[in-house]
């Protein structure tokens, strides 16, 4: 696996692969890797294999633009040695680890924002977060120039925004949507899980329980309001859970709905102690 720490180095690496006729897939991460990230790599590899083979680039960059609170940026878990070892075992071909000044050069003034989708749901709870995400994703796509990029459905709003970004800016890349990977007890894998206390970790699978019930209600023809009420009841029964938001939205564009007549996505944001966890489930009537 090649390790590239500058924009020019990764561009040279990709150019050599391109000269050899190979396709390229990008998996963008902020490090603190877990099995969910490796599943993104596996899905990217499957896409490449289905299109004649190619190489995978995984970026590791803790993006300061995505953090609302400086303390959250400072405490975000970082373990480069472990991350690189995981990528080697997963068969990654190149790791891109740029510095902040390499990505955001002094005097830079340009940001990228998908305005409507970035200001609803989690965008209201974390103002500016998605603007930071779309800015770094745009930069990474420009730097690496991949044929495909993989994003997890766990952050469904992020996935929807990336799809809109790529369509609106005519970026020639295939967005691969990867299903949420869960622990044996149903908790969605996340770097944030490392920060949970043992008691909060034991309580957190209530999110999956609530989503399971919500999915069943949608299949039975329940209204969005009834689904939200039932989920709220389940979450309130867990004393360690503090509800941030419960939403039932159109699965395609995250618009509000009065009735469920086509696939919807159930979106949860729930705090356990000082850790905010998100989870989602696409449900079909």
C-alpha positions as CSV (number, residue, x, y, z in Angstrom):
1,X,0.0,0.0,0.0
2,X,1.3,3.4,-0.9
3,X,1.1,6.2,1.6
4,X,0.7,9.7,0.1
5,X,0.8,12.7,2.3
6,X,0.5,15.5,-0.3
7,X,-1.9,16.4,-3.1
8,X,0.8,16.0,-5.7
9,X,1.9,12.6,-4.4
10,X,-1.6,11.1,-4.6
11,X,-2.2,12.6,-8.0
12,X,1.1,11.1,-9.3
13,X,0.0,7.7,-7.9
14,X,-3.4,7.9,-9.6
15,X,-1.9,9.1,-12.9
16,X,0.4,6.0,-13.0
17,X,-2.6,3.7,-12.5
18,X,-4.6,5.6,-15.1
19,X,-1.7,5.2,-17.6
20,X,-2.0,1.5,-17.0
21,X,-5.7,1.6,-17.9
22,X,-7.0,1.0,-14.3
23,X,-10.1,2.5,-12.7
24,X,-10.0,4.1,-9.3
25,X,-12.4,4.2,-6.3
26,X,-12.2,6.5,-3.4
27,X,-13.3,5.9,0.2
28,X,-13.2,9.2,2.2
29,X,-12.8,8.9,6.0
30,X,-11.8,10.8,9.0
31,X,-9.9,7.9,10.4
32,X,-10.7,6.0,13.6
33,X,-11.5,3.2,11.3
34,X,-13.8,0.3,12.2
35,X,-15.4,-2.6,10.3
36,X,-18.0,-0.3,8.8
37,X,-15.2,1.5,7.0
38,X,-13.8,-1.7,5.8
39,X,-17.2,-2.7,4.4
40,X,-17.0,0.5,2.3
41,X,-13.7,-0.7,0.9
42,X,-15.2,-4.1,0.2
43,X,-18.1,-2.6,-1.7
44,X,-15.7,-0.3,-3.6
45,X,-13.7,-3.4,-4.5
46,X,-16.8,-5.2,-5.7
47,X,-17.7,-2.3,-7.9
48,X,-14.2,-2.2,-9.4
49,X,-14.2,-5.9,-10.0
50,X,-17.5,-5.6,-11.8
51,X,-16.0,-3.0,-14.1
52,X,-12.7,-4.8,-14.9
53,X,-10.7,-4.2,-11.8
54,X,-8.8,-1.2,-10.4
55,X,-7.3,0.5,-7.4
56,X,-8.7,1.9,-4.1
57,X,-7.7,5.1,-2.5
58,X,-8.7,5.7,1.1
59,X,-8.3,9.2,2.5
60,X,-7.8,9.9,6.2
61,X,-8.4,13.6,7.0
62,X,-10.0,15.0,10.2
63,X,-11.7,17.9,8.6
64,X,-11.9,20.9,10.8
65,X,-14.7,22.5,8.8
66,X,-17.1,19.7,9.9
67,X,-16.8,20.5,13.6
68,X,-19.0,23.0,15.3
69,X,-17.1,22.9,18.6
70,X,-13.3,23.1,18.9
71,X,-13.4,20.6,21.8
72,X,-15.0,18.0,19.5
73,X,-12.2,18.5,17.0
74,X,-9.5,18.2,19.7
75,X,-11.0,15.0,21.2
76,X,-11.8,13.2,17.9
77,X,-10.0,9.9,18.0
78,X,-6.8,9.6,16.0
79,X,-4.7,6.4,15.6
80,X,-2.8,6.5,12.3
81,X,-0.8,3.4,12.9
82,X,-3.9,1.3,13.6
83,X,-5.8,2.8,10.7
84,X,-3.0,2.1,8.2
85,X,-2.7,-1.5,9.5
86,X,-6.4,-2.0,8.9
87,X,-6.2,-0.6,5.4
88,X,-3.3,-2.9,4.5
89,X,-5.2,-5.9,5.7
90,X,-8.3,-4.7,3.7
91,X,-6.3,-4.5,0.5
92,X,-6.3,-0.8,0.1
93,X,-3.9,0.3,-2.6
94,X,-3.1,3.9,-1.4
95,X,-3.8,5.9,1.7
96,X,-4.0,9.6,1.3
97,X,-3.2,11.5,4.5
98,X,-2.9,15.2,3.7
99,X,-2.2,17.9,6.3
100,X,-4.7,20.7,7.0
101,X,-2.5,23.3,5.2
102,X,-2.3,21.1,2.2
103,X,-6.1,20.9,1.9
104,X,-6.9,24.5,3.1
105,X,-4.2,26.7,1.9
106,X,-3.7,30.1,3.4
107,X,-6.1,32.7,1.8
108,X,-8.6,30.1,0.6
109,X,-12.1,31.6,0.3
110,X,-14.1,29.0,-1.5
111,X,-16.6,26.6,0.1
112,X,-19.2,24.3,-1.5
113,X,-22.7,23.9,-0.1
114,X,-25.8,22.0,-1.1
115,X,-28.0,24.7,0.4
116,X,-31.4,23.2,1.0
117,X,-30.4,19.7,2.1
118,X,-27.6,21.0,4.3
119,X,-29.8,23.1,6.5
120,X,-32.5,20.6,7.5
121,X,-32.5,17.7,10.0
122,X,-28.9,17.3,11.3
123,X,-27.9,20.4,9.5
124,X,-30.1,22.3,12.0
125,X,-28.5,20.6,15.0
126,X,-25.0,21.1,13.6
127,X,-24.9,24.4,11.5
128,X,-22.1,24.4,9.0
129,X,-21.3,20.7,9.3
130,X,-22.5,19.7,5.9
131,X,-20.9,22.7,4.2
132,X,-17.6,21.4,5.6
133,X,-18.4,17.9,4.4
134,X,-19.3,19.0,0.8
135,X,-16.3,21.2,0.6
136,X,-13.8,18.5,1.5
137,X,-15.6,15.9,-0.6
138,X,-15.5,18.2,-3.6
139,X,-11.8,18.7,-3.0
140,X,-11.1,15.0,-2.6
141,X,-13.0,14.2,-5.8
142,X,-11.0,16.9,-7.6
143,X,-7.7,15.7,-6.2
144,X,-8.2,12.0,-6.7
145,X,-10.5,12.0,-9.7
146,X,-12.1,8.6,-9.0
147,X,-14.5,6.7,-11.1
148,X,-16.5,5.7,-8.0
149,X,-16.8,6.7,-4.4
150,X,-18.5,4.8,-1.5
151,X,-20.6,6.3,1.2
152,X,-22.5,4.6,4.0
153,X,-26.3,4.7,4.4
154,X,-25.8,5.1,8.2
155,X,-25.4,8.9,7.6
156,X,-28.3,9.0,5.2
157,X,-28.5,12.7,5.0
158,X,-24.8,12.9,4.1
159,X,-25.3,10.3,1.4
160,X,-28.3,12.2,0.0
161,X,-26.3,15.4,0.0
162,X,-23.3,13.8,-1.8
163,X,-25.6,12.4,-4.5
164,X,-27.1,15.9,-5.0
165,X,-23.6,17.5,-5.1
166,X,-22.4,15.1,-7.7
167,X,-25.5,15.6,-9.9
168,X,-25.6,19.4,-9.5
169,X,-21.9,19.9,-10.3
170,X,-21.8,17.3,-13.0
171,X,-18.9,15.4,-11.3
172,X,-18.2,12.2,-13.3
173,X,-18.2,9.8,-10.4
174,X,-20.5,6.9,-9.4
175,X,-21.7,7.2,-5.8
176,X,-21.9,3.7,-4.2
177,X,-24.5,3.5,-1.3
178,X,-23.3,1.0,1.3
179,X,-25.8,-0.5,3.8
180,X,-25.2,0.2,7.5
181,X,-23.0,-2.3,9.3
182,X,-24.1,-3.2,12.8
183,X,-22.6,-4.7,15.9
184,X,-24.1,-8.1,17.0
185,X,-26.5,-6.3,19.3
186,X,-27.7,-4.0,16.5
187,X,-25.8,-0.8,17.2
188,X,-24.7,0.9,14.1
189,X,-20.9,0.9,13.8
190,X,-19.5,4.4,14.4
191,X,-16.2,6.0,15.5
192,X,-18.3,7.8,18.1
193,X,-19.1,4.5,19.8
194,X,-15.6,4.5,21.3
195,X,-16.6,7.5,23.5
196,X,-19.6,5.8,25.1
197,X,-19.4,4.8,28.7
198,X,-20.1,1.1,29.4
199,X,-23.6,2.0,30.6
200,X,-24.4,4.1,27.6
201,X,-23.0,1.5,25.3
202,X,-25.3,-1.0,26.8
203,X,-28.3,1.3,26.3
204,X,-27.5,2.5,22.7
205,X,-29.0,-0.6,20.9
206,X,-32.4,0.9,21.7
207,X,-31.9,2.9,18.5
208,X,-32.0,-0.3,16.4
209,X,-35.0,-1.5,18.4
210,X,-36.8,1.7,17.7
211,X,-36.0,1.6,14.0
212,X,-37.1,-2.1,13.7
213,X,-40.5,-1.1,15.2
214,X,-40.8,1.9,13.0
215,X,-40.1,-0.2,9.9
216,X,-42.8,-2.6,10.9
217,X,-45.3,0.2,11.4
218,X,-44.5,1.6,7.9
219,X,-45.1,-1.8,6.4
220,X,-48.5,-1.9,8.1
221,X,-49.6,1.4,6.7
222,X,-49.0,3.7,9.6
223,X,-48.8,7.5,9.2
224,X,-45.6,9.4,9.7
225,X,-47.0,10.9,12.9
226,X,-47.9,7.4,14.3
227,X,-44.4,6.1,13.5
228,X,-42.7,9.1,15.2
229,X,-45.0,8.7,18.3
230,X,-44.2,5.0,18.6
231,X,-40.5,5.5,18.2
232,X,-40.5,8.3,20.8
233,X,-42.2,6.0,23.3
234,X,-39.5,3.3,22.9
235,X,-36.7,5.8,23.2
236,X,-38.2,7.5,26.3
237,X,-38.4,4.2,28.0
238,X,-34.5,4.1,28.0
239,X,-33.4,6.6,30.7
240,X,-30.0,7.1,29.3
241,X,-31.3,8.2,25.9
242,X,-31.9,11.9,25.2
243,X,-33.8,12.5,22.0
244,X,-32.4,15.0,19.6
245,X,-34.7,14.4,16.7
246,X,-37.0,11.8,15.1
247,X,-37.9,12.2,11.5
248,X,-39.8,10.3,8.8
249,X,-38.9,11.7,5.4
250,X,-39.1,10.8,1.7
251,X,-36.2,8.4,1.0
252,X,-35.3,10.1,-2.2
253,X,-35.0,13.8,-1.3
254,X,-35.6,14.0,2.4
255,X,-38.7,16.1,1.9
256,X,-41.5,16.3,4.5
257,X,-44.4,13.9,3.9
258,X,-48.0,13.8,5.2
259,X,-48.6,10.2,4.2
260,X,-46.5,7.2,3.4
261,X,-47.1,6.1,-0.2
262,X,-43.5,5.3,-1.3
263,X,-40.2,4.4,0.5
264,X,-39.3,6.6,3.5
265,X,-36.3,7.0,5.7
266,X,-36.6,7.0,9.5
267,X,-33.8,9.2,10.9
268,X,-32.8,9.3,14.6
269,X,-30.4,11.6,16.4
270,X,-30.1,10.6,20.1
271,X,-27.7,11.6,22.7
272,X,-26.2,9.2,25.2
273,X,-24.2,11.2,27.8
274,X,-22.3,13.7,25.8
275,X,-22.2,11.5,22.6
276,X,-24.7,12.2,19.8
277,X,-25.5,9.0,17.8
278,X,-27.4,8.9,14.5
279,X,-29.1,6.0,12.9
280,X,-31.5,5.4,10.1
281,X,-33.7,2.9,8.3
282,X,-35.3,2.9,4.9
283,X,-38.8,1.5,5.2
284,X,-41.3,0.5,2.5
285,X,-45.1,0.7,2.7
